[in-house]
């Protein structure tokens, strides 16, 4: 069994993109050392939508990563800099990294994260408003 975590963030404007990229880079650096991390990738969608798809040995490993170091410092900043944020998790039998189409399809049933300046789509409760499967970017490995 493995635990999959998919996140989707969209910076409010180009002005916030450098900060989001910086915290993503710091979190990526932390991820490589995270216990229980199996693999994943970063992806992108329209209007600067940024996706992370990660596979973990178990939920506890993901939560330990999420609640520590660079990642926990980034979360409060993203609340102010993003107008859309959503997450979806699931458990699967094999430690296989899901294709972007599967990650996106499951995001339809995700949950919204808190943002201070929500877009109309976020207010409406839409976790994947553009409906476009993200393009895979850098691969993530332990």
PASEBA-546424 format. One record per residue (C-alpha): residue number from 1; residue in three letters; x negated, y, z. Coordinates in steps of 0.02 Angstrom, whole numbers, m for minus. Each point is the difference from the previous one (the first is absolute). Layout:
<recs>
seq	type	X	Y	Z
NUM	ALA	X	Y	Z $
...
</recs>
This chain:
<recs>
seq	type	X	Y	Z
1	UNK	0	0	0 $
2	UNK	m58	177	m35 $
3	UNK	71	172	33 $
4	UNK	20	127	m141 $
5	UNK	11	188	28 $
6	UNK	44	122	m139 $
7	UNK	4	188	23 $
8	UNK	51	140	m117 $
9	UNK	m46	182	34 $
10	UNK	27	154	m106 $
11	UNK	m92	161	42 $
12	UNK	114	154	m2 $
13	UNK	m110	87	m129 $
14	UNK	m171	m3	m80 $
15	UNK	m59	110	143 $
16	UNK	16	m147	121 $
17	UNK	m79	m130	m115 $
18	UNK	m182	27	57 $
19	UNK	47	m26	183 $
20	UNK	100	m157	m40 $
21	UNK	m145	m67	m104 $
22	UNK	m124	36	141 $
23	UNK	103	m92	130 $
24	UNK	31	m142	m123 $
25	UNK	m188	m17	m26 $
26	UNK	m31	m2	189 $
27	UNK	137	m128	26 $
28	UNK	m69	m106	m143 $
29	UNK	m170	2	86 $
30	UNK	82	m58	162 $
31	UNK	97	m133	m94 $
32	UNK	m157	m89	m60 $
33	UNK	m47	m36	181 $
34	UNK	175	m43	61 $
35	UNK	23	m170	78 $
36	UNK	128	m106	m93 $
37	UNK	m3	103	m160 $
38	UNK	6	m115	m152 $
39	UNK	8	120	m148 $
40	UNK	105	121	m100 $
41	UNK	m5	150	m114 $
42	UNK	43	183	m16 $
43	UNK	122	51	m136 $
44	UNK	77	159	m69 $
45	UNK	166	54	m69 $
46	UNK	77	158	m75 $
47	UNK	m15	169	87 $
48	UNK	m151	m52	104 $
49	UNK	90	m147	84 $
50	UNK	m133	m105	87 $
51	UNK	26	m183	44 $
52	UNK	m97	m121	109 $
53	UNK	27	m186	m9 $
54	UNK	m90	m102	133 $
55	UNK	4	m181	55 $
56	UNK	m40	m50	179 $
57	UNK	m25	m160	97 $
58	UNK	146	53	111 $
59	UNK	104	149	55 $
60	UNK	m106	28	155 $
61	UNK	m156	28	m107 $
62	UNK	91	131	m105 $
63	UNK	66	89	155 $
64	UNK	m173	3	80 $
65	UNK	m69	82	m156 $
66	UNK	147	122	m14 $
67	UNK	m15	57	180 $
68	UNK	m188	32	4 $
69	UNK	m136	118	m62 $
70	UNK	19	93	m164 $
71	UNK	171	m70	m42 $
72	UNK	83	55	162 $
73	UNK	m78	174	m20 $
74	UNK	66	14	m178 $
75	UNK	181	m42	38 $
76	UNK	47	165	88 $
77	UNK	m80	100	m141 $
78	UNK	96	m95	m132 $
79	UNK	164	43	85 $
80	UNK	m34	183	m46 $
81	UNK	m82	m25	m170 $
82	UNK	120	m127	m80 $
83	UNK	180	23	m53 $
84	UNK	29	m187	m26 $
85	UNK	m64	m147	101 $
86	UNK	61	m178	10 $
87	UNK	m60	m171	54 $
88	UNK	53	m180	m24 $
89	UNK	m69	m158	80 $
90	UNK	29	m184	m29 $
91	UNK	m72	m169	44 $
92	UNK	m50	m121	m137 $
93	UNK	m70	m177	m3 $
94	UNK	m161	33	m99 $
95	UNK	m131	134	28 $
96	UNK	30	67	m176 $
97	UNK	m2	185	m41 $
98	UNK	168	43	m80 $
99	UNK	10	75	m174 $
100	UNK	55	183	m9 $
101	UNK	170	m51	m69 $
102	UNK	35	m108	153 $
103	UNK	m62	135	120 $
104	UNK	110	129	m84 $
105	UNK	153	m114	m4 $
106	UNK	m18	m32	186 $
107	UNK	m22	186	34 $
108	UNK	181	23	m54 $
109	UNK	43	m83	166 $
110	UNK	m134	89	103 $
111	UNK	22	128	135 $
112	UNK	m37	184	m2 $
113	UNK	m137	76	107 $
114	UNK	17	168	84 $
115	UNK	m50	155	m99 $
116	UNK	23	183	50 $
117	UNK	43	64	m175 $
118	UNK	102	m138	m84 $
119	UNK	41	0	m185 $
120	UNK	183	m16	m50 $
121	UNK	m32	m184	m41 $
122	UNK	m73	m30	173 $
123	UNK	150	85	80 $
124	UNK	112	m114	m105 $
125	UNK	m91	m153	70 $
126	UNK	m86	m54	m160 $
127	UNK	m165	m90	34 $
128	UNK	m50	m10	m185 $
129	UNK	87	145	m89 $
130	UNK	m102	3	m161 $
131	UNK	36	m185	m34 $
132	UNK	m165	m20	m93 $
133	UNK	m115	m146	45 $
134	UNK	m164	74	61 $
135	UNK	m164	m23	m94 $
136	UNK	m136	m97	90 $
137	UNK	m153	99	49 $
138	UNK	m145	m51	111 $
139	UNK	1	m175	72 $
140	UNK	m25	m16	188 $
141	UNK	m104	m139	75 $
142	UNK	m63	m37	176 $
</recs>
